[in-house]
Amino acid sequence: MRRVGILGGMGPDATVLLMQKVIAARPAVDDADHIPLIVHQNPQVPSRIKALIEGTGEDPGPVLAAMARDLERAGAEALAMPCNTAHAYAPDVKAATGLPFLDMIEATAADLSAKGARRVGMLASPAVRIAGVFGPTFAAKGLEPVWSDDEDALLAVIRAVKAGRKGAAETAGLERLARGFIDGQDCDHLAVACTELSILMPGLPADLPLIDTLDCLVTRVVEFAVN
């Protein structure tokens, strides 16, 4: 199987969750049946929120490019990055090596389109909207991203998870925001487009029409590794 390099640490729990999902996605009877991953767990990547929302932070692009080169030297044969906001710097990652980049944004757009989605409520950091991370890719698939009318509350949930608070209060806050897209903004699908929020997914009700960008990326990682 081919080795996939993971640009991780954004945040650390989300990277571990990706690894767990990759393990769960692969039928195995022995260790050797699993996907080989090379993980660069770097929580010191400059804050995407400070760079994109506050306009005061260091540019994460050069750090991400250096991580990509590290992974290539370590033997990675493709790259994946389990952070939606960091895809604003995907051009830096792609330019740093000649390796294929398994793009989480493109994977999500393709999967939403296959489900017949049109108006997609974005459970995402405001930085994703500000950077236009999903805009062109969604437009190419006829998808309209719809942004929360309470971005402060959404960002508060994301920051709570980053601080280690992942309980009932945070899950309830995320559910309230999710239902607001359906009941108040006429969305037909929802995208969990922040990997911190992916951590809360198991606590959300099954009736919500959710797609998790992390799951979309996991599928592409497994497909690349085994095909």
Steps between C-alpha positions, in 0.01 A plus 500: 500500500606857437597727790301818568658794681278694739553868571364489854470690824213727389382401753672196653175320591369540147813338360463205737133474397604480133737216585228316692258539211758371250555194720124442529449537125736217412386137542791323666588170662860600579709814556641480147153545349482863620589821316857629553492863616788739562369765738658842557319605818593867526278698740732799450370577152414871526137565585276508196244697701752770593624522143164498321249646748705730720762592241774504762652154473797351320441351154453121540591436135879466535467269802254276314729493197792394719285224653413375153869478411570318827232244417636450149848435640348255748357293215145629454350434157206742538400773744182564697413780741215449751425869551243682287630850578856401416383421146520875447874424480467191281686676213807530728479128582454397136790716383738361763522148355406298194275271705126463437292706741181330621279808515233487771303786345476334158407168661221664700358681197496179299325306777240773559429522128451123486240534777307760301581788735437859396497731805759386752511634854864544595590399855841662465734759643432854374855484364378246242246755371745791511762306304247371246627147554192326356380768257644406158485125561137513612405729212644252251263235639193726516513516881416810703677532837276660764673659798379511858313807618670450838867457415610613846317204656645262245853626561442467875421129458815452290714676759343293779597177325854629444515566875396142575131556571313238298194425710123530490497881508721529193306232312168671585637831376605343172161331457321833554712662232445205264122516538510871434626429149211260434219691670604857432725503192336241274804272468458148365837369624753590768878478478703455815789700360722538805687196626455617861126469443553153353593393853144584614331314211417179694275700733288658226155357412477268201217700341731789407611481132870521584813429303836519677790635295735281705313189387531615139876532544526160669338339196755662267792398724389136498431503125844640424679261731340179374452575128 
